[in-house]
């Protein structure tokens, strides 16, 4: 992984010279472009420094919670935007941001290198940066120790032998929680998903406020060593749980995945559109894309980017994740969340 990061930094100058052409106003001064993002943002400082050296633009990062909180903040401040670019609005919330006019059009010259596969807006107001599949994760050691087979499907979670073993995230406050809810709607349909969740409630499901609480405190397979061996997390999460034997301590159930794509867009009303465009180009560049797996445990949207060693084995990209059309999510999201809260008493 260190080799991957070093290669990314060493190769940055060439790529940025191509994708972020200097102008006379940029080369003589240092200016700032504000990136509004979620709390999981992470990037090598060397990479950000190289971008500043090549363009004269410093990236100021403002974090606004998870994807749901980020989207809410962007909508509430759209008349007086709190930044120039937003990154981290995902496919579960993108329709809201687009519907509220939060973003303005920009098509990066880097967009045809793969991100257009995930385009959701004909006006090109959002560019796909990365993707991650929300799936059930299990603590394989816990199940081996107890002599109980780990579940593999949605249906099995309602079995009494898994009572009080599952922790999910609240879809009203958590992006992966909402993705998991959408996955169950895709699976059981409008007529069946509420009955399914009622069964989960009877079987002792716990709803945490967010991913950090669920994964790091309630889940037994991570650092918190909590009491519950089944959690809603990501297909890539096992890559972060490698034991001393070189094998992952957890496993993602790839038949329970819902695809999330994270986007970046220029905020409508920015007074620094040219600099914002360069930042979008940077987020789509080969060099930045080569760091997203190692630093944020997501898959790059750009084609031809190498993943860290072992990901193909321990964190494979699901072949057939569930999805719902963006307009359907936009139309049903708030009602589904209200119904979920009624069912779970949250």
KARAFEN-V940223 format. One record per pair of residues at least 12 apart in sequence whose ideal C-beta (glycine too) atoms are under 7 Angstrom apart, sorted by the first residue. I is the first residue (numbers start at 1). J is the second residue. Records with the same first field share a line. If there is no record, write none. Layout:
I: J / J
This chain:
1: 294 / 308
4: 290 / 294 / 306 / 308
5: 44 / 291 / 294
8: 47 / 287 / 290 / 291
9: 44 / 46 / 47 / 50
11: 287
12: 47 / 50 / 287
13: 50 / 54
15: 285 / 286 / 287
16: 50 / 51 / 54 / 55 / 282 / 285
17: 54
19: 109 / 110 / 281 / 285
20: 54 / 55 / 278 / 281 / 282
22: 55
26: 55 / 56 / 57
27: 56
29: 56
30: 56 / 58
31: 56 / 57 / 275
32: 58 / 60
33: 57 / 59 / 84 / 85 / 272 / 275 / 276 / 279
34: 60 / 62 / 83 / 84
35: 59 / 60 / 61 / 83 / 85 / 87 / 279
36: 62 / 64 / 70 / 74 / 82 / 83 / 86
37: 61 / 63 / 70 / 86 / 87 / 88
38: 63 / 64 / 65 / 66 / 67 / 70 / 88
39: 63 / 65 / 66
40: 296
41: 61 / 63 / 88
42: 295 / 296
43: 291 / 295
44: 291 / 295
47: 287 / 288 / 291
51: 282
55: 278
57: 275 / 278
59: 279
62: 82 / 83
66: 174 / 175 / 210
67: 88 / 89 / 90 / 92 / 93 / 175
68: 93 / 173 / 174 / 175 / 178
70: 86 / 88 / 89
71: 89 / 93 / 96 / 97
74: 86 / 97 / 102
75: 96 / 97 / 100 / 102
78: 100 / 101 / 102 / 268
81: 267 / 268 / 269 / 270
83: 267
84: 266 / 267 / 270 / 272 / 275 / 276
85: 264 / 266 / 267 / 276 / 279 / 280
86: 264 / 265 / 267
87: 129 / 264 / 283
88: 262
89: 263
90: 175 / 260 / 261 / 262 / 263
91: 120 / 260 / 261 / 326
92: 175 / 178 / 179 / 182 / 260 / 329
94: 120 / 126 / 263 / 326
95: 326 / 327 / 329 / 330
96: 330
98: 121 / 125
99: 330
101: 268
102: 267 / 268
103: 125 / 126 / 265 / 266 / 267 / 268
104: 125 / 266 / 268
105: 123 / 124 / 125
106: 124 / 266 / 277 / 280
107: 124
108: 127 / 280 / 281 / 284
109: 281
110: 281 / 284 / 285
111: 127 / 284
113: 302 / 303
114: 301 / 302 / 303
115: 127 / 128 / 284 / 301 / 302
118: 131 / 261 / 301
120: 326
125: 265
126: 263 / 265
127: 263 / 264 / 265 / 280 / 284
128: 261 / 263 / 301
129: 262 / 263 / 264 / 283 / 284 / 301
130: 262 / 292 / 298 / 299 / 300 / 301
131: 259 / 260 / 261 / 262 / 298 / 299 / 301
132: 234 / 235 / 236 / 260 / 298 / 299
133: 234 / 235 / 257 / 258 / 259 / 260 / 318 / 321
134: 176 / 179 / 180 / 183 / 232 / 234 / 257 / 258 / 260
135: 234 / 235 / 252 / 253 / 254 / 256 / 257
136: 230 / 232 / 253 / 256
137: 221 / 231 / 233 / 237 / 250 / 251 / 252
138: 150 / 229 / 230 / 250 / 251 / 253
139: 219 / 220 / 221 / 229 / 249 / 250
140: 249 / 250 / 251
141: 249
142: 220 / 221 / 229
143: 229
148: 161
151: 230
152: 253 / 255
153: 255 / 256
154: 184 / 187 / 256
157: 200 / 203
158: 199 / 200 / 203
160: 203
162: 203 / 230
163: 203 / 204
164: 204
165: 228 / 229 / 230
166: 205 / 228 / 230
167: 206 / 208 / 214 / 218 / 219 / 228 / 231
168: 180 / 205 / 207 / 214 / 232
169: 207 / 208 / 210 / 211 / 214 / 232
170: 207 / 208 / 209 / 346
171: 337 / 340
172: 337 / 341
173: 209 / 210
174: 209 / 210 / 211
176: 211 / 232 / 233
177: 232
179: 258 / 260
180: 232 / 258
181: 336 / 340
182: 258 / 324 / 329
183: 256 / 258 / 322
184: 196 / 197
185: 324 / 336
186: 258 / 322 / 324
187: 322
194: 339 / 343
197: 340 / 343 / 344
198: 343
201: 343 / 344
206: 218 / 228
207: 344 / 346
214: 231 / 232
215: 231 / 233
218: 231
219: 231
221: 241 / 249 / 250
222: 241
234: 297
235: 252 / 254 / 257 / 315 / 317 / 318
236: 297 / 298 / 299 / 315
237: 250 / 252 / 297
238: 250 / 251 / 252 / 314 / 315
239: 297 / 310 / 311 / 314 / 315
240: 297
248: 314
254: 318
257: 318 / 321 / 322
258: 321 / 322
259: 321 / 323
262: 298
264: 280 / 283
266: 280
284: 302
286: 302 / 305
289: 302 / 305
290: 305 / 306
293: 307 / 308 / 311
294: 308
299: 317
